[in-house]
Amino acid sequence: MNVYDVVTLLDDLQDEGLKRGQVGTIVEEWQPGVYEVEFADTHGITYAMVALCAEQLMTLYSHPDASRQTA
């Protein structure tokens, strides 16, 4: 995972008011495998900033994996 990757939560985070499947963006890597993730609405208003472990996240892709393309 890298800064600016779009990710989704794999579990509910009740203390943060976040649910499995909510989408955020990695904005900082605090240490290997620990990321600050920003959750924002469709207007770009941030509603949560949470430090999360890689195991709590899944990277989302909006384009095909270039390494899998064949000629």
SERO-4910 file (N, C-alpha, C, O; in steps of 0.05 Angstrom, whole numbers):
BEGIN
 pado doro    nc1    nc2    nc3   cac1   cac2   cac3    cc1    cc2    cc3    oc1    oc2    oc3
  Met    A     17    -23      0      0      0      0     18     25      0     39     25     11
  Asn    A      8     46    -13     23     70    -16      6     94    -10    -19     93    -11
  Val    A     19    117     -5      5    142     -1    -11    148    -27     -1    144    -49
  Tyr    A    -35    157    -24    -55    164    -45    -70    139    -55    -87    142    -73
  Asp    A    -64    115    -46    -80     92    -54   -108     95    -42   -112    105    -20
  Val    A   -128     87    -58   -156     86    -48   -160     59    -36   -153     38    -48
  Val    A   -171     59    -12   -174     34      3   -202     32     15   -217     51     16
  Thr    A   -209      8     23   -235      3     36   -230    -11     62   -211    -27     65
  Leu    A   -247     -6     82   -246    -20    108   -255    -48    106   -274    -54     92
  Leu    A   -241    -66    119   -249    -94    120   -266   -101    144   -279   -122    145
  Asp    A   -267    -83    164   -282    -88    188   -296    -62    197   -287    -40    190
  Asp    A   -317    -64    213   -329    -41    225   -310    -29    246   -295    -44    259
  Leu    A   -310     -2    248   -295     11    269   -315     28    285   -318     52    280
  Gln    A   -329     15    304   -350     28    318   -342     53    333   -357     73    333
  Asp    A   -318     53    345   -309     77    359   -305    101    341   -307    124    350
  Glu    A   -300     96    315   -296    117    296   -321    123    280   -321    142    264
  Gly    A   -342    107    284   -366    111    268   -363    103    239   -377    113    222
  Leu    A   -345     84    234   -340     75    206   -349     46    203   -347     30    222
  Lys    A   -358     39    180   -368     12    174   -352     -2    152   -340     12    135
  Arg    A   -351    -28    154   -338    -44    133   -348    -35    106   -372    -31    101
  Gly    A   -329    -31     87   -335    -24     60   -333      6     55   -333     15     31
  Gln    A   -330     23     76   -327     51     71   -300     56     58   -280     42     64
  Val    A   -299     76     40   -276     81     23   -261    105     33   -273    126     40
  Gly    A   -234    103     34   -217    125     42   -192    126     25   -188    110      7
  Thr    A   -175    146     31   -150    149     17   -127    150     37   -129    164     57
  Ile    A   -106    135     31    -82    136     48    -68    163     44    -62    170     22
  Val    A    -64    177     66    -51    203     64    -24    204     78     -9    224     74
  Glu    A    -17    184     93      9    183    106     16    154    114     -2    139    120
  Glu    A     41    148    113     51    122    124     66    128    149     88    140    148
  Trp    A     56    120    172     69    126    198     92    108    203    113    117    214
  Gln    A     89     83    196    111     63    199    103     40    180     80     40    170
  Pro    A    120     22    174    113      0    156     87    -14    164     85    -24    186
  Gly    A     67    -13    147     42    -27    152     22    -11    168      1    -22    175
  Val    A     28     14    175     10     31    190      6     57    175     25     71    169
  Tyr    A    -20     63    168    -26     85    150    -47    103    162    -66     95    176
  Glu    A    -45    129    157    -66    149    163    -84    149    139    -76    153    116
  Val    A   -110    144    144   -130    142    122   -150    164    127   -162    167    148
  Glu    A   -155    179    105   -175    201    106   -201    190     93   -200    179     71
  Phe    A   -223    194    106   -250    187     96   -264    213     91   -267    230    109
  Ala    A   -273    217     66   -287    242     58   -312    235     43   -315    214     31
  Asp    A   -332    254     44   -357    250     30   -353    258      1   -332    265     -8
  Thr    A   -375    256    -15   -373    261    -44   -368    291    -50   -363    298    -73
  His    A   -369    308    -30   -363    336    -33   -335    343    -25   -326    366    -26
  Gly    A   -320    322    -16   -292    326     -8   -289    335     21   -267    342     29
  Ile    A   -310    334     36   -309    341     65   -300    317     81   -314    296     81
  Thr    A   -278    320     95   -268    298    112   -286    294    136   -293    312    150
  Tyr    A   -293    268    140   -309    262    164   -295    243    183   -305    238    205
  Ala    A   -271    233    175   -255    217    194   -227    215    183   -222    214    159
  Met    A   -208    216    202   -179    211    197   -171    190    217   -172    195    241
  Val    A   -162    167    208   -156    145    226   -130    131    218   -125    127    195
  Ala    A   -113    124    238    -90    108    234    -98     79    234   -111     70    253
  Leu    A    -92     64    213   -101     37    210    -78     19    201    -59     28    187
  Cys    A    -79     -6    208    -60    -27    199    -68    -37    172    -92    -37    165
  Ala    A    -49    -46    156    -54    -56    130    -74    -79    130    -89    -83    111
  Glu    A    -74    -95    152    -93   -117    154   -122   -109    156   -140   -125    152
  Gln    A   -127    -83    162   -154    -73    164   -164    -61    138   -187    -52    136
  Leu    A   -147    -61    117   -153    -48     92   -149    -66     68   -135    -86     69
  Met    A   -163    -58     46   -159    -71     20   -156    -48      0   -173    -30     -1
  Thr    A   -136    -50    -17   -132    -30    -38   -152    -34    -60   -158    -57    -68
  Leu    A   -164    -12    -70   -183    -13    -92   -169     -4   -117   -152     14   -117
  Tyr    A   -177    -15   -140   -165     -9   -165   -188     -1   -185   -208    -14   -186
  Ser    A   -183     21   -200   -203     30   -219   -194     26   -248   -206     36   -267
  His    A   -172     11   -251   -161      6   -278   -149    -22   -278   -142    -33   -257
  Pro    A   -146    -34   -302   -135    -61   -303   -105    -61   -294    -91    -41   -296
  Asp    A    -97    -84   -284    -69    -88   -276    -52    -90   -301    -55   -109   -317
  Ala    A    -35    -71   -306    -19    -70   -331     -1    -95   -334      5   -103   -356
  Ser    A      7   -107   -311     25   -130   -312     10   -155   -323     23   -174   -330
  Arg    A    -16   -154   -324    -32   -177   -333    -41   -175   -362    -53   -193   -373
  Gln    A    -35   -152   -375    -43   -148   -402    -25   -165   -421     -1   -168   -417
  Thr    A    -38   -176   -442    -23   -191   -461    -24   -177   -488    -42   -161   -493
  Ala    A     -5   -183   -505     -3   -170   -531    -22   -183   -551    -23   -174   -574
***
